[in-house]
Amino acid sequence: MALFDGVLETFIVQLTYLVVFGAFVFTLDDIFIDAVAFFRKLKPRKIKIAELKVMQNRSQKHFAIMIANWKEADVIAPMIRGNIRGLEYDNYTFFIGIYPNDTATWNEARKIQVQHPDKVVVVVNTLPGPTSKGQMLNEIASKIMASEKVTGKHYDLFLLQDSEDVLHPHSLTLMNDSSERADFVQIPVFSFDVPRTSLVGGIYIDEFSESHTKDLLVRQCLGAAIPSAGVGTAISREFMKAVMLKQNGRFLNPDTLTEDYHLGIMTKPLGFKSHFACVELEKTCGQKEFIATREYFPHRIMASVRQKSRWTLGITYQGTDNIKWQGDWVDKYFLLRDRRAPFNSVLIVLSLLVLISLSLFTIVNGTAPSALNHPVLVALMFANAFNMALRLMQRVRAVHRVNGGSQACMVPLRWLVANFVNVLASYRAHKTYHESVKLGVRPAWVKTDHQLPSHFGLETEAQVQ
């Protein structure tokens, strides 16, 4: 019995050391990002109406707004209609990609094209769906290039959006202005407010608020490539051509589940500049708002797990296969940081195991193992606890800035939910990737169900008639 107790104690001690040291490595990573943001005084750029008017007076480049669709009959027409009404920019065209076997979406797309023939073009995929988002966007891009020879219209900027996106009225104005300095422009992406009881939907509020008001600014400051968020991403014609030349005529890699992320990472190696345009507009009444793309994210656990597993699979596993470890030390550092998700999840599971084992050991023996009193270990545990508190403070601050105090107070509770979802997503991504490698097939593209704000883009009485 004493031998068993000794083995158990050794196991608990070794596992505790492993978890504490592993967490400390991530603590150093997080503190480094915070330090750069603090000492470089990085924060969203504030502009007033006068500066916005200067942007609006700039010559308008022609945007080709590309939207890939599969079974989006409920949202595509209101999305297009609502954004046409809201955008304070004139020179753009929506290209709606649909599949020939998705007749419901096709009918809705045709209807909105009839209503707005000068702003909407429907592109029918040559393949039945679903294929992948990358393949659909490649189809749209090639049709745009081919149409220029027929119509004579010239497109300067290519904008990636999804069928559930609500564009800020000045988003195209901001990207048009930013495109003078960069060939790849990303604006922030934020979640709409959700009920505070929607803990799963709320985790996207927390994560995107922090990432798109701090982390990407640090990335830009250090000279790393800016990954595309999949929406709110505008690229120049020159960059589009360079990417297609490198990828044998393909705009995006259809064999990855995060084709948008890969697109952003390609900017720097191809010699182009990227820019994260994080701008907060201050109105004359004193009210502030971010010029950003807004949307609803999944609010059910398994839907969120499916989406996050796709991100993890594409960025961590397929990214390692396709992008590898290219670039200088800054690029390699951020690639490593991007690929942390599975390791984070393993650490969370091991931490829970340590907590349970240590609690049971202490209950049975009346005290924790004496080896855990080592001053170095204690110091690292305090450092990790400090980092956890700092992470929560940073996230609360970011959410308060983007979505207000009502959402910020929910951050600690949603943190626990996010960890649960992320662990499941990492497991699913790991399993799916290794099954695809074993079978020699590409992982399937799992579509997320989309929704729009109520009343957004509803038809007027005149349009119905």
Beta strands, then each sheet from edge to edge (+ up, - down):
strand 1: 45-48
strand 2: 63-68
strand 3: 92-98
strand 4: 120-124
strand 5: 157-161
strand 6: 184-186
strand 7: 189-191
strand 8: 233-236
strand 9: 274-276
strand 10: 279-282
strand 11: 288-290
strand 12: 293-295
sheet 1: 1+ 10+ 11-
sheet 2: 4+ 3+ 2+ 5+ 8- 6+ 9+
sheet 3: 7+ 12+
end
